[in-house]
Amino acid sequence: MKLICYCFAHSEDEIRRAVLEDSGRSRIMEQILAAKKAGACRCVETHPQGR
């Protein structure tokens, strides 16, 4: 499993599946951006490259 978002554990497969199920669009990015805006991002702690 290849993680795309380490903060919220979204995988590449999950995003692809969401795109297929939602007419070519994934709402995962919207969820990630909203969570980041709310201060829930932990990239520095969870991403192997600290980003």
PDB file with one MODEL, atoms N, CA, C and O in Angstrom:
MODEL        1
ATOM      1  N   MET A   1       0.849  -1.176   0.000  1.00  0.00           N
ATOM      2  CA  MET A   1       0.000   0.000   0.000  1.00  0.00           C
ATOM      3  C   MET A   1       0.894   1.239   0.000  1.00  0.00           C
ATOM      4  O   MET A   1       1.761   1.392   0.860  1.00  0.00           O
ATOM      5  N   LYS A   2       0.675   2.104  -0.959  1.00  0.00           N
ATOM      6  CA  LYS A   2       1.440   3.339  -1.057  1.00  0.00           C
ATOM      7  C   LYS A   2       0.603   4.484  -0.487  1.00  0.00           C
ATOM      8  O   LYS A   2      -0.446   4.831  -1.029  1.00  0.00           O
ATOM      9  N   LEU A   3       1.081   5.061   0.607  1.00  0.00           N
ATOM     10  CA  LEU A   3       0.361   6.177   1.207  1.00  0.00           C
ATOM     11  C   LEU A   3       0.634   7.459   0.438  1.00  0.00           C
ATOM     12  O   LEU A   3       1.769   7.752   0.062  1.00  0.00           O
ATOM     13  N   ILE A   4      -0.412   8.201   0.218  1.00  0.00           N
ATOM     14  CA  ILE A   4      -0.310   9.514  -0.404  1.00  0.00           C
ATOM     15  C   ILE A   4      -0.349  10.581   0.686  1.00  0.00           C
ATOM     16  O   ILE A   4       0.375  11.575   0.627  1.00  0.00           O
ATOM     17  N   CYS A   5      -1.193  10.360   1.666  1.00  0.00           N
ATOM     18  CA  CYS A   5      -1.320  11.287   2.788  1.00  0.00           C
ATOM     19  C   CYS A   5      -1.000  10.533   4.072  1.00  0.00           C
ATOM     20  O   CYS A   5      -1.767   9.674   4.507  1.00  0.00           O
ATOM     21  N   TYR A   6       0.116  10.855   4.661  1.00  0.00           N
ATOM     22  CA  TYR A   6       0.535  10.173   5.879  1.00  0.00           C
ATOM     23  C   TYR A   6      -0.247  10.651   7.099  1.00  0.00           C
ATOM     24  O   TYR A   6      -0.453   9.886   8.042  1.00  0.00           O
ATOM     25  N   CYS A   7      -0.676  11.893   7.087  1.00  0.00           N
ATOM     26  CA  CYS A   7      -1.421  12.431   8.232  1.00  0.00           C
ATOM     27  C   CYS A   7      -2.739  11.698   8.447  1.00  0.00           C
ATOM     28  O   CYS A   7      -3.120  11.388   9.575  1.00  0.00           O
ATOM     29  N   PHE A   8      -3.418  11.430   7.352  1.00  0.00           N
ATOM     30  CA  PHE A   8      -4.754  10.855   7.442  1.00  0.00           C
ATOM     31  C   PHE A   8      -4.827   9.460   6.827  1.00  0.00           C
ATOM     32  O   PHE A   8      -5.913   8.905   6.659  1.00  0.00           O
ATOM     33  N   ALA A   9      -3.680   8.905   6.496  1.00  0.00           N
ATOM     34  CA  ALA A   9      -3.539   7.528   6.001  1.00  0.00           C
ATOM     35  C   ALA A   9      -4.368   7.226   4.753  1.00  0.00           C
ATOM     36  O   ALA A   9      -5.001   6.174   4.661  1.00  0.00           O
ATOM     37  N   HIS A  10      -4.361   8.148   3.801  1.00  0.00           N
ATOM     38  CA  HIS A  10      -5.039   7.900   2.529  1.00  0.00           C
ATOM     39  C   HIS A  10      -4.043   7.269   1.567  1.00  0.00           C
ATOM     40  O   HIS A  10      -2.944   7.782   1.358  1.00  0.00           O
ATOM     41  N   SER A  11      -4.447   6.150   0.989  1.00  0.00           N
ATOM     42  CA  SER A  11      -3.559   5.441   0.072  1.00  0.00           C
ATOM     43  C   SER A  11      -3.879   5.794  -1.375  1.00  0.00           C
ATOM     44  O   SER A  11      -4.943   6.327  -1.690  1.00  0.00           O
ATOM     45  N   GLU A  12      -2.931   5.481  -2.235  1.00  0.00           N
ATOM     46  CA  GLU A  12      -3.122   5.695  -3.666  1.00  0.00           C
ATOM     47  C   GLU A  12      -4.335   4.903  -4.155  1.00  0.00           C
ATOM     48  O   GLU A  12      -5.140   5.415  -4.933  1.00  0.00           O
ATOM     49  N   ASP A  13      -4.465   3.665  -3.702  1.00  0.00           N
ATOM     50  CA  ASP A  13      -5.606   2.833  -4.108  1.00  0.00           C
ATOM     51  C   ASP A  13      -6.933   3.436  -3.660  1.00  0.00           C
ATOM     52  O   ASP A  13      -7.914   3.418  -4.403  1.00  0.00           O
ATOM     53  N   GLU A  14      -6.956   3.963  -2.453  1.00  0.00           N
ATOM     54  CA  GLU A  14      -8.181   4.573  -1.928  1.00  0.00           C
ATOM     55  C   GLU A  14      -8.595   5.780  -2.775  1.00  0.00           C
ATOM     56  O   GLU A  14      -9.776   5.964  -3.070  1.00  0.00           O
ATOM     57  N   ILE A  15      -7.628   6.586  -3.158  1.00  0.00           N
ATOM     58  CA  ILE A  15      -7.923   7.765  -3.973  1.00  0.00           C
ATOM     59  C   ILE A  15      -8.393   7.348  -5.359  1.00  0.00           C
ATOM     60  O   ILE A  15      -9.348   7.916  -5.890  1.00  0.00           O
ATOM     61  N   ARG A  16      -7.732   6.363  -5.945  1.00  0.00           N
ATOM     62  CA  ARG A  16      -8.164   5.863  -7.263  1.00  0.00           C
ATOM     63  C   ARG A  16      -9.596   5.324  -7.207  1.00  0.00           C
ATOM     64  O   ARG A  16     -10.411   5.592  -8.090  1.00  0.00           O
ATOM     65  N   ARG A  17      -9.880   4.572  -6.168  1.00  0.00           N
ATOM     66  CA  ARG A  17     -11.221   3.999  -6.005  1.00  0.00           C
ATOM     67  C   ARG A  17     -12.263   5.117  -5.854  1.00  0.00           C
ATOM     68  O   ARG A  17     -13.351   5.041  -6.424  1.00  0.00           O
ATOM     69  N   ALA A  18     -11.922   6.135  -5.094  1.00  0.00           N
ATOM     70  CA  ALA A  18     -12.841   7.258  -4.896  1.00  0.00           C
ATOM     71  C   ALA A  18     -13.112   7.975  -6.212  1.00  0.00           C
ATOM     72  O   ALA A  18     -14.242   8.386  -6.477  1.00  0.00           O
ATOM     73  N   VAL A  19     -12.087   8.126  -7.030  1.00  0.00           N
ATOM     74  CA  VAL A  19     -12.258   8.776  -8.337  1.00  0.00           C
ATOM     75  C   VAL A  19     -13.195   7.956  -9.219  1.00  0.00           C
ATOM     76  O   VAL A  19     -14.073   8.507  -9.882  1.00  0.00           O
ATOM     77  N   LEU A  20     -13.008   6.664  -9.222  1.00  0.00           N
ATOM     78  CA  LEU A  20     -13.863   5.796 -10.038  1.00  0.00           C
ATOM     79  C   LEU A  20     -15.312   5.803  -9.559  1.00  0.00           C
ATOM     80  O   LEU A  20     -16.239   5.727 -10.365  1.00  0.00           O
ATOM     81  N   GLU A  21     -15.499   5.893  -8.267  1.00  0.00           N
ATOM     82  CA  GLU A  21     -16.846   5.845  -7.698  1.00  0.00           C
ATOM     83  C   GLU A  21     -17.567   7.185  -7.755  1.00  0.00           C
ATOM     84  O   GLU A  21     -18.789   7.233  -7.613  1.00  0.00           O
ATOM     85  N   ASP A  22     -16.833   8.271  -7.959  1.00  0.00           N
ATOM     86  CA  ASP A  22     -17.444   9.604  -7.907  1.00  0.00           C
ATOM     87  C   ASP A  22     -17.268  10.353  -9.227  1.00  0.00           C
ATOM     88  O   ASP A  22     -16.902  11.528  -9.237  1.00  0.00           O
ATOM     89  N   SER A  23     -17.527   9.679 -10.318  1.00  0.00           N
ATOM     90  CA  SER A  23     -17.512  10.300 -11.651  1.00  0.00           C
ATOM     91  C   SER A  23     -16.223  11.056 -11.961  1.00  0.00           C
ATOM     92  O   SER A  23     -16.254  12.160 -12.504  1.00  0.00           O
ATOM     93  N   GLY A  24     -15.102  10.455 -11.613  1.00  0.00           N
ATOM     94  CA  GLY A  24     -13.818  11.052 -11.952  1.00  0.00           C
ATOM     95  C   GLY A  24     -13.294  12.068 -10.962  1.00  0.00           C
ATOM     96  O   GLY A  24     -12.347  12.798 -11.256  1.00  0.00           O
ATOM     97  N   ARG A  25     -13.896  12.119  -9.802  1.00  0.00           N
ATOM     98  CA  ARG A  25     -13.479  13.104  -8.799  1.00  0.00           C
ATOM     99  C   ARG A  25     -13.316  12.421  -7.445  1.00  0.00           C
ATOM    100  O   ARG A  25     -14.073  11.517  -7.093  1.00  0.00           O
ATOM    101  N   SER A  26     -12.330  12.865  -6.705  1.00  0.00           N
ATOM    102  CA  SER A  26     -12.146  12.357  -5.350  1.00  0.00           C
ATOM    103  C   SER A  26     -12.318  13.503  -4.364  1.00  0.00           C
ATOM    104  O   SER A  26     -11.720  14.568  -4.522  1.00  0.00           O
ATOM    105  N   ARG A  27     -13.115  13.283  -3.381  1.00  0.00           N
ATOM    106  CA  ARG A  27     -13.327  14.314  -2.354  1.00  0.00           C
ATOM    107  C   ARG A  27     -12.283  14.215  -1.236  1.00  0.00           C
ATOM    108  O   ARG A  27     -12.293  15.003  -0.290  1.00  0.00           O
ATOM    109  N   ILE A  28     -11.402  13.254  -1.361  1.00  0.00           N
ATOM    110  CA  ILE A  28     -10.375  13.065  -0.333  1.00  0.00           C
ATOM    111  C   ILE A  28      -9.495  14.307  -0.206  1.00  0.00           C
ATOM    112  O   ILE A  28      -9.176  14.728   0.906  1.00  0.00           O
ATOM    113  N   MET A  29      -9.105  14.892  -1.326  1.00  0.00           N
ATOM    114  CA  MET A  29      -8.258  16.085  -1.264  1.00  0.00           C
ATOM    115  C   MET A  29      -8.984  17.220  -0.552  1.00  0.00           C
ATOM    116  O   MET A  29      -8.374  17.960   0.220  1.00  0.00           O
ATOM    117  N   GLU A  30     -10.264  17.361  -0.803  1.00  0.00           N
ATOM    118  CA  GLU A  30     -11.048  18.390  -0.112  1.00  0.00           C
ATOM    119  C   GLU A  30     -11.052  18.136   1.395  1.00  0.00           C
ATOM    120  O   GLU A  30     -10.944  19.069   2.191  1.00  0.00           O
ATOM    121  N   GLN A  31     -11.177  16.873   1.774  1.00  0.00           N
ATOM    122  CA  GLN A  31     -11.165  16.515   3.193  1.00  0.00           C
ATOM    123  C   GLN A  31      -9.805  16.817   3.816  1.00  0.00           C
ATOM    124  O   GLN A  31      -9.727  17.317   4.939  1.00  0.00           O
ATOM    125  N   ILE A  32      -8.749  16.514   3.092  1.00  0.00           N
ATOM    126  CA  ILE A  32      -7.395  16.776   3.589  1.00  0.00           C
ATOM    127  C   ILE A  32      -7.184  18.278   3.771  1.00  0.00           C
ATOM    128  O   ILE A  32      -6.672  18.713   4.802  1.00  0.00           O
ATOM    129  N   LEU A  33      -7.575  19.064   2.778  1.00  0.00           N
ATOM    130  CA  LEU A  33      -7.393  20.515   2.859  1.00  0.00           C
ATOM    131  C   LEU A  33      -8.196  21.118   4.008  1.00  0.00           C
ATOM    132  O   LEU A  33      -7.710  22.010   4.703  1.00  0.00           O
ATOM    133  N   ALA A  34      -9.412  20.639   4.209  1.00  0.00           N
ATOM    134  CA  ALA A  34     -10.236  21.138   5.312  1.00  0.00           C
ATOM    135  C   ALA A  34      -9.604  20.784   6.663  1.00  0.00           C
ATOM    136  O   ALA A  34      -9.591  21.603   7.582  1.00  0.00           O
ATOM    137  N   ALA A  35      -9.089  19.577   6.772  1.00  0.00           N
ATOM    138  CA  ALA A  35      -8.453  19.154   8.020  1.00  0.00           C
ATOM    139  C   ALA A  35      -7.185  19.966   8.281  1.00  0.00           C
ATOM    140  O   ALA A  35      -6.910  20.353   9.416  1.00  0.00           O
ATOM    141  N   LYS A  36      -6.417  20.219   7.224  1.00  0.00           N
ATOM    142  CA  LYS A  36      -5.204  21.031   7.379  1.00  0.00           C
ATOM    143  C   LYS A  36      -5.560  22.440   7.824  1.00  0.00           C
ATOM    144  O   LYS A  36      -4.902  23.014   8.691  1.00  0.00           O
ATOM    145  N   LYS A  37      -6.604  22.990   7.225  1.00  0.00           N
ATOM    146  CA  LYS A  37      -7.043  24.337   7.581  1.00  0.00           C
ATOM    147  C   LYS A  37      -7.474  24.398   9.047  1.00  0.00           C
ATOM    148  O   LYS A  37      -7.308  25.422   9.710  1.00  0.00           O
ATOM    149  N   ALA A  38      -8.025  23.301   9.538  1.00  0.00           N
ATOM    150  CA  ALA A  38      -8.472  23.229  10.931  1.00  0.00           C
ATOM    151  C   ALA A  38      -7.320  22.927  11.896  1.00  0.00           C
ATOM    152  O   ALA A  38      -7.521  22.851  13.108  1.00  0.00           O
ATOM    153  N   GLY A  39      -6.112  22.755  11.345  1.00  0.00           N
ATOM    154  CA  GLY A  39      -4.948  22.514  12.189  1.00  0.00           C
ATOM    155  C   GLY A  39      -4.694  21.055  12.518  1.00  0.00           C
ATOM    156  O   GLY A  39      -3.946  20.746  13.445  1.00  0.00           O
ATOM    157  N   ALA A  40      -5.309  20.162  11.767  1.00  0.00           N
ATOM    158  CA  ALA A  40      -5.167  18.735  12.057  1.00  0.00           C
ATOM    159  C   ALA A  40      -4.020  18.069  11.296  1.00  0.00           C
ATOM    160  O   ALA A  40      -3.840  16.855  11.395  1.00  0.00           O
ATOM    161  N   CYS A  41      -3.257  18.831  10.551  1.00  0.00           N
ATOM    162  CA  CYS A  41      -2.151  18.282   9.768  1.00  0.00           C
ATOM    163  C   CYS A  41      -0.976  17.921  10.683  1.00  0.00           C
ATOM    164  O   CYS A  41      -0.602  18.690  11.568  1.00  0.00           O
ATOM    165  N   ARG A  42      -0.406  16.739  10.452  1.00  0.00           N
ATOM    166  CA  ARG A  42       0.753  16.290  11.231  1.00  0.00           C
ATOM    167  C   ARG A  42       1.856  15.790  10.307  1.00  0.00           C
ATOM    168  O   ARG A  42       2.568  14.840  10.634  1.00  0.00           O
ATOM    169  N   CYS A  43       1.992  16.432   9.161  1.00  0.00           N
ATOM    170  CA  CYS A  43       2.968  15.987   8.161  1.00  0.00           C
ATOM    171  C   CYS A  43       4.386  15.905   8.718  1.00  0.00           C
ATOM    172  O   CYS A  43       5.108  14.945   8.448  1.00  0.00           O
ATOM    173  N   VAL A  44       4.772  16.886   9.475  1.00  0.00           N
ATOM    174  CA  VAL A  44       6.137  16.912  10.004  1.00  0.00           C
ATOM    175  C   VAL A  44       6.412  15.674  10.854  1.00  0.00           C
ATOM    176  O   VAL A  44       7.518  15.135  10.834  1.00  0.00           O
ATOM    177  N   GLU A  45       5.406  15.229  11.598  1.00  0.00           N
ATOM    178  CA  GLU A  45       5.589  14.061  12.458  1.00  0.00           C
ATOM    179  C   GLU A  45       5.396  12.733  11.731  1.00  0.00           C
ATOM    180  O   GLU A  45       6.044  11.745  12.076  1.00  0.00           O
ATOM    181  N   THR A  46       4.515  12.695  10.727  1.00  0.00           N
ATOM    182  CA  THR A  46       4.140  11.410  10.140  1.00  0.00           C
ATOM    183  C   THR A  46       4.765  11.100   8.789  1.00  0.00           C
ATOM    184  O   THR A  46       4.936   9.928   8.453  1.00  0.00           O
ATOM    185  N   HIS A  47       5.107  12.105   8.012  1.00  0.00           N
ATOM    186  CA  HIS A  47       5.676  11.869   6.682  1.00  0.00           C
ATOM    187  C   HIS A  47       7.165  11.566   6.821  1.00  0.00           C
ATOM    188  O   HIS A  47       7.876  12.277   7.532  1.00  0.00           O
ATOM    189  N   PRO A  48       7.637  10.531   6.157  1.00  0.00           N
ATOM    190  CA  PRO A  48       9.052  10.159   6.268  1.00  0.00           C
ATOM    191  C   PRO A  48      10.018  11.288   5.885  1.00  0.00           C
ATOM    192  O   PRO A  48      11.137  11.350   6.393  1.00  0.00           O
ATOM    193  N   GLN A  49       9.583  12.176   4.990  1.00  0.00           N
ATOM    194  CA  GLN A  49      10.441  13.285   4.578  1.00  0.00           C
ATOM    195  C   GLN A  49      10.079  14.586   5.301  1.00  0.00           C
ATOM    196  O   GLN A  49      10.625  15.643   4.985  1.00  0.00           O
ATOM    197  N   GLY A  50       9.177  14.511   6.253  1.00  0.00           N
ATOM    198  CA  GLY A  50       8.812  15.668   7.057  1.00  0.00           C
ATOM    199  C   GLY A  50       8.098  16.765   6.310  1.00  0.00           C
ATOM    200  O   GLY A  50       8.300  17.947   6.587  1.00  0.00           O
ATOM    201  N   ARG A  51       7.261  16.380   5.362  1.00  0.00           N
ATOM    202  CA  ARG A  51       6.510  17.405   4.620  1.00  0.00           C
ATOM    203  C   ARG A  51       5.069  17.047   4.487  1.00  0.00           C
ATOM    204  O   ARG A  51       4.298  17.800   3.891  1.00  0.00           O
TER     205      ARG A  51
ENDMDL
END
